[in-house]
């Protein structure tokens, strides 16, 4: 591909992403979703741990 074509594609993808970000509303997280996330949390994980499976035993 030529350089100009690549730059135009990159610009188009960036503008498409920006327009989606501006015009599509963000869905708020509801309480049922938070409950599902809580069910998948490990029982022994502390509040600041995001990777308990890689911590030392």
C-alpha positions as CSV (number, residue, x, y, z in Angstrom):
1,X,0.0,0.0,0.0
2,X,1.2,3.5,-0.6
3,X,1.9,5.8,2.2
4,X,-0.9,8.2,1.3
5,X,-3.4,5.4,1.3
6,X,-2.2,4.2,4.7
7,X,-2.5,7.7,6.2
8,X,-6.0,8.2,4.8
9,X,-7.1,4.8,6.2
10,X,-5.6,5.7,9.6
11,X,-7.3,9.1,9.6
12,X,-10.6,7.5,8.6
13,X,-10.4,5.0,11.4
14,X,-9.5,7.7,13.9
15,X,-12.4,9.9,12.8
16,X,-14.8,6.9,12.9
17,X,-13.7,6.1,16.4
18,X,-14.0,9.6,17.6
19,X,-17.4,10.0,16.0
20,X,-18.6,6.8,17.7
21,X,-17.3,8.1,21.0
22,X,-19.1,11.4,20.7
23,X,-22.4,10.2,19.3
24,X,-23.1,6.8,20.9
25,X,-24.1,7.1,24.5
26,X,-22.2,5.1,27.1
27,X,-24.4,2.5,28.8
28,X,-24.3,2.9,32.6
29,X,-23.4,-0.1,34.7
30,X,-26.4,-1.3,36.6
31,X,-26.6,-3.3,39.9
32,X,-27.2,-6.7,38.2
33,X,-23.9,-6.4,36.3
34,X,-22.1,-5.4,39.5
35,X,-23.5,-8.5,41.2
36,X,-22.2,-10.8,38.4
37,X,-18.8,-9.2,38.7
38,X,-18.9,-9.8,42.4
39,X,-19.7,-13.4,41.9
40,X,-16.6,-13.9,39.7
41,X,-14.2,-12.3,42.3
42,X,-12.1,-14.8,44.2
43,X,-13.1,-15.2,47.8
44,X,-9.6,-14.7,49.3
45,X,-8.6,-11.6,47.2
46,X,-7.9,-8.5,49.1
47,X,-9.3,-5.1,48.1
48,X,-6.2,-4.0,46.2
49,X,-5.4,-7.3,44.5
50,X,-6.1,-7.7,40.8
51,X,-4.1,-10.8,40.1
52,X,-4.3,-13.1,43.1
53,X,-3.4,-16.2,41.1
54,X,0.1,-14.9,40.5
55,X,0.8,-14.0,44.1
56,X,3.2,-16.0,46.3
57,X,1.6,-18.8,48.3
